[in-house]
Amino acid sequence: MQSHRMPLIILATCSAVALGTAYGSQYLGGLNPCVLCLYQRVPHWIVLAVGCLAALPLTPAHLRRPALMICGLALLTGAAIAGFHHGVEQQWWEGTSDCSATLNTGSFEDFRAQILNNPIVRCDEVPWSMFGLSMASYNFIASLLLAVLAFCCAAKRLPGGLR
């Protein structure tokens, strides 16, 4: 039985890069994320955790194939969220209720504090793009390709180079 360690390492590394890019653009680039952007990070955290734990030398080899399936499902979920977000950005459909700012208008001071303390980031606006694609679009493509990799590696015996 192949150990499936290398695909897990690749998946965890790619998710770490995706998270690093997201957090870097937020904290270094000043791009505040919308709620859908935040949701898209969760599957990458799952892949990073599962991939790292399953790739450890102490992890029994028979647990690595199910770990690849978990990573594939997480990435497929991430691709679905990113695809939904892309559709919201393109105004193909409306976002969730969390995508629009809800303001508490109890008193003027509460209203003012809420505006000053919470940056309003709409899900249907593209704050950054490259070659006409937003970060959600790139995340959709990357998550979908990585999910295919995870499922293919879980389904097949791996060649000697990807042990």
C-alpha positions as CSV (number, residue, x, y, z in Angstrom):
1,M,0.0,0.0,0.0
2,Q,1.3,3.4,-0.9
3,S,1.7,5.8,1.9
4,H,0.0,8.9,0.3
5,R,2.2,11.2,2.3
6,M,3.4,13.4,-0.5
7,P,-0.1,14.4,-1.8
8,L,-1.1,15.3,1.8
9,I,2.0,17.5,2.1
10,I,1.3,19.1,-1.2
11,L,-2.4,19.8,-0.2
12,A,-1.4,21.2,3.2
13,T,1.3,23.4,1.6
14,C,-1.1,24.8,-1.0
15,S,-3.7,25.5,1.7
16,A,-1.0,27.2,3.8
17,V,-0.1,29.4,0.7
18,A,-3.8,30.2,0.2
19,L,-4.2,31.2,3.8
20,G,-1.0,33.2,3.8
21,T,-2.2,35.1,0.7
22,A,-5.6,35.8,2.3
23,Y,-4.1,37.0,5.6
24,G,-1.3,38.9,3.8
25,S,-3.8,40.8,1.6
26,Q,-5.8,41.6,4.7
27,Y,-3.1,42.7,7.1
28,L,-0.4,43.9,4.8
29,G,-2.4,44.9,1.8
30,G,-5.3,46.5,3.6
31,L,-8.0,44.5,1.9
32,N,-10.7,43.8,4.5
33,P,-12.5,40.5,3.8
34,C,-16.2,40.1,3.5
35,V,-18.1,37.4,5.3
36,L,-17.8,35.0,2.3
37,C,-14.1,35.6,2.1
38,L,-13.9,34.5,5.7
39,Y,-16.0,31.4,5.0
40,Q,-13.6,30.5,2.2
41,R,-10.7,30.2,4.7
42,V,-12.3,27.5,6.8
43,P,-11.8,24.6,4.3
44,H,-8.1,25.6,3.9
45,W,-7.7,25.4,7.7
46,I,-9.2,21.9,7.7
47,V,-6.9,20.8,4.8
48,L,-3.9,22.3,6.6
49,A,-4.7,20.5,9.9
50,V,-5.7,17.1,8.4
51,G,-2.9,17.2,5.8
52,C,-0.2,17.9,8.4
53,L,-1.5,15.4,10.9
54,A,-2.0,12.6,8.4
55,A,1.4,13.2,6.8
56,L,3.3,12.7,10.0
57,P,5.5,9.6,10.0
58,L,3.8,8.3,13.2
59,T,0.4,8.3,11.5
60,P,-0.6,4.8,10.3
61,A,-0.6,4.5,6.5
62,H,-4.2,3.2,6.4
63,L,-5.4,6.5,7.7
64,R,-3.9,8.5,4.9
65,R,-6.4,7.6,2.2
66,P,-9.4,8.7,4.3
67,A,-7.4,11.9,5.1
68,L,-7.1,12.5,1.4
69,M,-10.9,12.1,1.1
70,I,-11.5,14.5,3.9
71,C,-9.2,17.0,2.3
72,G,-10.9,16.5,-1.0
73,L,-14.4,17.1,0.5
74,A,-13.1,20.2,2.4
75,L,-11.6,21.6,-0.8
76,L,-14.8,20.8,-2.8
77,T,-16.8,22.7,-0.1
78,G,-14.3,25.6,-0.4
79,A,-14.7,25.6,-4.2
80,A,-18.5,25.8,-3.8
81,I,-18.2,28.7,-1.4
82,A,-15.8,30.5,-3.7
83,G,-18.0,29.8,-6.8
84,F,-21.0,31.2,-4.9
85,H,-18.9,34.2,-4.0
86,H,-17.9,34.7,-7.6
87,G,-21.5,34.6,-8.6
88,V,-22.3,37.3,-6.0
89,E,-19.5,39.4,-7.3
90,Q,-20.8,39.1,-10.8
91,Q,-24.4,40.0,-9.7
92,W,-25.6,36.6,-11.0
93,W,-27.4,36.1,-7.6
94,E,-27.7,37.8,-4.2
95,G,-25.4,37.0,-1.4
96,T,-26.4,35.8,2.1
97,S,-27.9,38.1,4.6
98,D,-24.5,38.4,6.2
99,C,-23.2,40.0,3.0
100,S,-24.9,43.3,3.5
101,A,-24.2,45.5,6.5
102,T,-26.9,45.3,9.2
103,L,-26.8,48.4,11.4
104,N,-28.2,48.6,14.9
105,T,-30.1,51.9,15.0
106,G,-31.0,51.8,18.7
107,S,-29.3,55.1,19.5
108,F,-27.2,57.5,17.6
109,E,-24.1,56.6,19.7
110,D,-24.6,52.9,19.1
111,F,-25.0,53.5,15.4
112,R,-21.9,55.7,15.3
113,A,-19.8,53.2,17.3
114,Q,-20.9,50.3,15.0
115,I,-19.9,52.2,11.9
116,L,-16.6,53.3,13.3
117,N,-15.7,49.9,14.8
118,N,-16.8,47.6,11.9
119,P,-15.6,48.2,8.4
120,I,-18.4,47.5,6.0
121,V,-17.2,45.1,3.3
122,R,-19.8,44.1,0.7
123,C,-19.6,40.7,-0.9
124,D,-20.8,41.9,-4.3
125,E,-17.8,44.3,-4.8
126,V,-14.4,43.2,-6.1
127,P,-11.7,45.0,-4.2
128,W,-8.9,43.4,-6.1
129,S,-8.5,41.5,-9.4
130,M,-5.8,40.3,-11.7
131,F,-6.4,39.4,-15.3
132,G,-10.1,40.1,-14.7
133,L,-10.4,37.4,-11.9
134,S,-11.0,38.2,-8.2
135,M,-9.5,36.4,-5.3
136,A,-12.7,34.4,-5.0
137,S,-12.3,33.3,-8.6
138,Y,-8.7,32.2,-8.1
139,N,-9.7,30.3,-4.9
140,F,-12.5,28.5,-6.8
141,I,-10.0,27.4,-9.5
142,A,-7.3,26.4,-7.0
143,S,-9.7,24.6,-4.6
144,L,-11.3,22.7,-7.4
145,L,-8.0,21.5,-8.9
146,L,-6.7,20.5,-5.4
147,A,-9.9,18.6,-4.7
148,V,-9.4,16.7,-8.0
149,L,-5.8,15.9,-6.9
150,A,-7.0,14.7,-3.5
151,F,-9.7,12.5,-4.9
152,C,-7.4,11.1,-7.7
153,C,-4.7,10.3,-5.2
154,A,-7.1,8.7,-2.8
155,A,-8.6,6.5,-5.6
156,K,-5.4,5.2,-7.1
157,R,-2.2,3.6,-6.2
158,L,0.4,6.2,-6.5
159,P,3.4,6.0,-8.7
160,G,6.8,5.6,-7.0
161,G,7.6,9.4,-7.3
162,L,4.6,10.5,-5.2
163,R,4.9,8.2,-2.2
